């Protein structure tokens, strides 16, 4: 049964008013052709979102008369290219794929981003059916600056999101754990270790990102947020600082528990796990070699593709096993932004508005599994029809309870790197409390020292 079929059974296919499509005839009061003849330069990562939108670019040109000129950069090179392109005078792209985390905050802090709020509030540039509040508040707040100001503006529109969920191999769980899905985080840790012992190096209890790099911290933060519980963790500090950049709070028992849980899952994995990033971890899980995997929800559709996965049809999906009463997790976002010195900012907004409209989010989401609008999940569409029902329910539930993994400080990448190195120390046998106490001292030094960025 597809997720769309489930929605139809529950709601009799009643459409949400949030799902109104763009009127291609321009009957909304918005003149889509007002920038016809413009060439628009797009800087995009080689990402499933990009693959999802490419077939529709000709439709955008027909609708607006704007000629999109996409530049697609492989992910290993994207961040370096992005920095160069948006810093040029004028910028070498009009729209770019924006990481909605501390990178976006740093760009705002350096006056490299154009605010989108004025475009959204202009009826000559934004259709009435473009419902900004169809995006969860936690998604929007990630790119609203200054983060603590009542006058904050929006600098990025969510394009695709990933929440951190539990994937499990049904065959391995049936074979080694009697088909029992862990009901708590502690249960998961015990089950992963037990399967790992039984697997004798042929099958592993879990696989995780283990490389000592800042890029693993979003997944780590998802597990720590599950341990953190309902206590507030507002931006810009998130869970890691106690309302002041000079007050890291990693020695809080809930954070220590989350970090220790992450390393215990690593210990239930292969011997080379400390060298594994998301690609290697995902490939191992797809090969049917690991029982459990916590990572980004966007990997789900790939697990169901027989051309790249040996476990298609045998994957289970669940929210993170709870520590307290309810499951909590984190999310991370790619968005679309406009460089401050873009040549065609108004035409750029027309593209962003079209690409992130309810109808387009649903179409592109088929490729990503991470459509960021509520309406994409609540309204039967090509998106819900494509989704595995268990996957869709797990992601939709996580979407409603997740918090941002972002920390909005230009030095966060250095702090994240230090946390990743500390995970290795705990993995290697050092007591978590001892390793974290030393980490807090290191973080204080980072935050008090010179900021080269």
C-alpha positions in Angstrom: 0.0 0.0 0.0 1.4 3.4 -0.9 1.2 6.4 1.5 -1.2 8.1 -1.0 -3.5 5.1 -0.6 -3.4 5.4 3.1 -4.2 9.1 2.9 -7.1 8.4 0.7 -8.5 5.9 3.1 -8.2 8.3 6.0 -9.3 11.6 4.4 -11.4 10.5 1.4 -8.9 12.4 -0.7 -10.0 15.8 0.5 -7.5 18.3 -0.7 -5.9 20.8 1.7 -6.2 24.5 0.9 -2.5 24.6 1.3 -2.0 22.5 -1.8 -3.1 25.0 -4.4 -0.9 24.9 -7.5 0.6 27.8 -9.3 -1.9 28.9 -12.0 0.1 28.7 -15.2 -2.3 31.2 -16.9 -1.4 33.9 -14.4 -4.8 34.3 -13.0 -3.5 34.8 -9.5 -2.6 38.5 -10.0 1.0 37.7 -10.5 2.6 38.4 -13.8 4.9 35.4 -14.3 6.2 36.9 -17.6 7.4 40.2 -16.2 11.1 39.2 -16.4 10.8 37.4 -19.7 14.1 37.3 -21.7 16.3 37.2 -18.6 19.1 34.7 -18.2 19.2 33.2 -14.7 22.4 31.5 -13.5 21.8 28.7 -11.0 24.5 27.2 -8.9 23.4 23.7 -7.8 24.9 20.8 -5.9 24.8 17.3 -7.6 22.1 16.3 -5.2 18.8 14.3 -5.6 17.0 17.7 -5.4 18.8 18.8 -8.5 18.0 15.6 -10.3 14.4 16.1 -9.4 14.1 19.6 -10.7 16.0 19.3 -14.0 13.2 17.7 -16.0 10.9 20.6 -15.1 13.2 23.5 -16.0 11.7 23.8 -19.4 8.3 24.3 -17.7 9.7 27.2 -15.7 11.0 28.8 -18.9 7.6 28.4 -20.6 5.8 29.9 -17.5 8.1 32.9 -17.1 10.1 33.4 -20.2 13.2 33.3 -18.1 16.1 31.1 -19.4 17.6 29.0 -16.5 21.4 28.4 -16.9 22.2 25.7 -14.3 25.7 24.9 -13.2 25.8 21.5 -11.4 28.8 20.9 -9.2 29.8 17.5 -7.7 29.2 17.5 -3.9 32.9 17.1 -2.9 33.7 20.4 -4.8 30.4 22.3 -4.2 31.2 24.1 -1.0 34.5 25.5 -2.3 32.8 26.6 -5.6 29.9 28.1 -3.7 32.2 30.3 -1.6 34.0 31.6 -4.7 30.8 32.2 -6.7 28.8 34.2 -4.1 31.8 36.3 -3.1 32.4 37.5 -6.6 31.5 41.1 -7.5 28.9 40.7 -8.9 28.1 37.2 -7.8 28.5 34.6 -10.5 25.1 33.0 -9.8 21.6 34.5 -9.2 20.3 31.5 -7.2 22.3 29.0 -5.3 21.7 25.8 -3.3 22.1 27.1 0.3 23.1 24.9 3.3 20.7 26.2 5.9 23.0 25.8 8.9 26.0 27.7 10.3 27.2 28.2 6.7 24.1 30.3 5.9 24.5 32.2 9.2 28.1 32.9 8.3 27.1 34.2 4.9 24.5 36.5 6.4 27.1 37.7 9.0 29.4 38.6 6.1 26.6 40.4 4.2 26.7 37.9 1.4 23.0 37.1 1.3 20.0 39.0 0.1 16.9 39.0 2.4 13.9 37.3 0.8 11.3 38.8 3.2 10.7 41.9 1.0 10.0 39.7 -2.1 7.5 37.6 -0.1 5.7 40.6 1.1 5.4 42.2 -2.4 2.1 41.2 -4.2 3.7 42.0 -7.6 6.4 39.4 -7.0 4.7 36.7 -4.9 1.5 34.7 -5.7 -1.2 34.7 -3.0 -1.1 30.9 -3.0 2.6 30.8 -2.0 2.0 29.9 1.7 5.2 30.4 3.6 3.6 29.0 6.7 3.2 25.7 5.0 6.8 25.2 5.9 7.3 24.2 9.6 8.4 27.0 11.9 11.5 25.1 12.8 12.5 25.0 9.2 12.0 28.7 8.6 13.8 29.8 11.8 17.0 28.1 10.6 17.5 30.9 8.0 16.0 33.9 9.8 18.5 36.4 11.1 19.4 38.0 13.4 18.2 34.8 15.2 17.4 36.6 18.5 15.8 39.7 17.0 12.1 40.4 16.8 12.9 42.0 13.4 14.5 39.0 11.8 14.3 38.4 8.1 14.3 35.3 6.0 17.3 34.5 3.9 16.6 31.1 2.5 13.6 29.0 1.5 13.7 25.3 2.4 14.1 23.1 -0.7 14.6 19.7 0.9 15.0 18.4 4.4 16.4 15.4 6.1 15.3 14.1 9.5 17.4 11.5 11.4 15.5 8.3 11.6 16.1 4.6 12.2 16.5 2.3 9.3 16.5 -1.5 10.0 17.1 -4.6 7.9 14.0 -6.7 8.4 15.7 -9.9 7.4 18.5 -9.5 9.9 16.3 -8.3 12.7 14.1 -11.4 12.1 17.1 -13.7 12.0 19.1 -12.4 14.9 16.6 -10.5 17.2 13.4 -12.5 16.8 11.8 -9.7 14.8 11.7 -7.4 17.8 12.1 -3.7 16.9 13.7 -1.7 19.7 11.2 0.3 21.7 13.8 2.5 23.5 17.2 3.8 22.8 18.7 1.5 25.4 16.9 -1.4 23.7 18.5 -0.4 20.4 22.0 -0.4 22.0 21.6 -3.8 23.5 20.1 -5.3 20.3 22.9 -3.8 18.1 25.6 -5.2 20.3 23.9 -8.6 20.5 23.5 -8.9 16.7 27.1 -7.7 16.2 28.3 -10.6 18.4 26.2 -13.1 16.6 27.3 -11.8 13.2 31.0 -12.6 13.8 32.2 -10.0 11.4 30.0 -11.1 8.5 26.9 -9.1 9.7 27.1 -6.0 11.9 24.7 -4.8 14.5 24.8 -1.2 13.3 26.6 1.1 10.9 27.0 4.9 11.5 29.0 7.8 10.2 32.3 7.5 12.0 34.8 9.7 10.2 36.3 12.4 12.6 34.8 15.4 10.7 32.3 18.1 11.4 30.1 16.6 8.7 28.8 13.9 11.1 27.5 16.3 13.7 24.0 16.6 12.3 23.4 12.9 12.8 25.1 13.0 16.2 22.9 15.9 17.2 19.7 14.0 16.2 20.6 11.3 18.8 21.6 13.8 21.4 18.3 15.7 20.9 16.5 12.4 21.5 18.3 12.2 24.9 17.7 15.9 25.6 14.0 15.5 25.7 11.4 18.3 25.7 13.7 20.9 27.4 14.1 24.0 25.1 17.2 24.2 22.9 16.7 27.5 21.0 18.9 28.9 18.3 21.5 30.2 17.9 23.0 28.0 20.7 21.0 24.8 20.2 21.7 22.1 22.9 25.4 22.7 23.1 25.6 26.1 24.8 23.7 27.4 27.8 22.5 30.7 26.5 26.1 32.1 26.1 28.9 31.2 23.8 31.3 31.0 26.8 29.1 28.4 28.5 29.3 25.0 26.7 27.2 22.4 28.4 28.4 19.1 27.0 28.9 17.7 30.5 25.1 17.8 31.0 24.2 14.1 31.6 21.7 14.0 28.7 24.3 15.2 26.2 26.9 12.7 27.6 24.3 9.9 27.3 23.7 10.9 23.6 27.4 11.0 22.8 28.0 7.7 24.5 25.0 6.1 22.7 26.4 7.2 19.4 29.8 5.6 20.1 28.1 2.4 21.3 26.4 2.1 17.9 29.7 2.7 16.3 31.2 -0.1 18.4 28.5 -2.4 17.0 29.8 -1.8 13.5 32.7 -2.8 11.3 36.3 -2.4 12.4 36.9 0.4 10.0 33.9 2.5 11.1 36.1 5.4 12.2 36.9 5.9 8.5 33.3 5.7 7.3 31.3 8.7 6.1 27.7 8.7 4.9 28.6 7.1 1.6 30.4 4.1 3.0 27.9 3.6 5.8 25.0 3.8 3.3 26.6 1.3 0.9 27.2 -1.2 3.7 23.6 -1.0 4.8 22.3 -1.3 1.2 24.5 -4.4 0.9 22.5 -6.1 3.7 25.5 -6.2 6.1 24.1 -4.1 9.0 20.9 -4.5 11.1 20.5 -0.9 12.1 21.4 2.5 10.7 20.6 5.9 12.0 21.0 8.7 9.4 19.3 11.1 7.1 15.8 10.2 5.9 16.6 11.1 2.3 18.4 7.8 2.0 15.1 5.9 2.3 14.0 6.0 -1.4 17.4 4.7 -2.5 17.0 1.7 -0.2 13.9 0.7 -2.1 15.6 0.9 -5.5 16.7 -2.6 -6.6 19.2 -1.2 -9.0 21.3 0.1 -6.1 20.1 -1.8 -3.0 20.1 -5.5 -2.3 17.6 -5.0 0.5 14.8 -3.3 -1.4 11.5 -4.4 0.1 13.1 -5.5 3.3 13.8 -2.2 5.0 12.0 -1.0 8.0 11.6 2.7 9.0 11.0 4.2 12.4 11.5 7.3 14.4 14.4 7.3 16.8 13.7 4.9 19.7 12.7 7.2 22.6 14.7 7.9 25.7 11.8 9.3 27.6 8.1 9.3 26.6 8.4 10.4 23.0 10.8 10.2 20.2 12.7 13.3 19.3 15.2 14.0 16.6 16.9 16.7 14.5 16.7 17.9 10.9 18.9 19.5 8.4 18.0 21.5 5.4 19.2 22.5 1.9 17.5 25.7 0.8 17.6 28.2 -2.0 19.2 31.6 -1.5 20.1 34.7 -3.5 23.6 36.3 -3.3 23.6 39.9 -2.2 25.3 41.0 -5.5 23.2 38.8 -7.8 22.6 40.4 -11.2 19.0 39.3 -11.4 17.5 39.2 -7.9 13.9 39.6 -8.8 14.0 37.0 -11.5 15.9 34.8 -9.0 13.0 35.1 -6.6 10.6 34.1 -9.3 12.6 30.9 -9.7 12.7 30.2 -6.0 9.0 30.8 -5.7 8.3 28.4 -8.5 10.7 25.7 -7.4 9.4 25.8 -3.8 5.7 26.1 -4.6 3.4 23.3 -3.3 3.1 21.6 -6.7 6.8 21.6 -7.4 7.9 20.6 -3.9 5.7 17.5 -4.3 7.2 16.6 -7.7 10.8 17.2 -6.7 10.3 15.4 -3.4 9.9 12.1 -5.3 13.6 12.2 -5.9 14.6 13.4 -2.4 12.0 11.8 0.0 12.2 15.2 1.8 9.6 17.6 0.6 9.6 20.3 3.3 6.0 21.5 3.1 3.3 20.1 5.3 1.0 20.0 2.4 3.3 17.6 0.5 2.7 15.0 3.1 -1.0 15.7 3.8 -2.3 15.9 0.2 -2.5 12.9 -2.1 -0.1 13.6 -5.0 2.7 12.1 -7.1 4.9 12.5 -4.0 2.7 10.5 -1.6 2.0 7.9 -4.3 5.7 7.2 -4.6 6.4 6.9 -0.9 6.7 3.6 1.0 4.0 3.9 3.6 6.2 3.0 6.6 8.9 5.4 5.4 6.4 8.2 4.9 4.8 7.8 8.3 8.2 7.7 10.0 9.4 10.8 8.2 6.2 12.7 8.7 6.2 11.9 12.5 9.9 12.9 12.7 9.1 16.1 10.8 6.6 17.1 13.5 8.9 16.5 16.4 12.3 17.4 15.0 14.5 20.4 15.9 17.1 22.1 13.9 20.6 20.6 14.2 22.2 24.0 13.3 24.3 26.1 15.6 24.5 29.7 14.4 28.1 30.7 15.1 31.0 31.1 12.6 33.2 28.9 14.7 30.8 26.0 15.0 32.6 23.9 12.4 35.7 23.9 14.7 33.6 22.9 17.7 31.9 20.2 15.7 35.3 18.8 14.6 36.3 18.7 18.3 33.1 16.8 19.2 33.8 14.3 16.4 37.3 13.7 17.7 36.0 13.2 21.2 33.6 10.5 19.9 36.7 8.6 18.7 38.3 8.9 22.2 35.1 7.4 23.8 35.0 4.7 21.1 38.6 3.8 21.9 37.7 3.2 25.6 38.1 6.5 27.4 35.3 7.3 30.0 32.8 9.6 28.4 32.7 12.0 31.4 36.5 12.4 31.2 36.6 12.9 27.5 33.7 15.4 27.6 35.3 17.4 30.5 38.4 17.9 28.4 36.2 18.7 25.3 34.5 21.5 27.2 37.8 23.1 28.0 38.8 22.9 24.4 35.5 24.5 23.3 36.0 27.4 25.7 39.4 28.0 24.1 37.9 27.9 20.6 35.2 30.4 21.5 37.5 32.7 23.4 40.3 32.7 20.7 40.7 34.6 17.5 38.0 33.9 14.8 39.8 33.6 11.5 36.5 33.2 9.7 
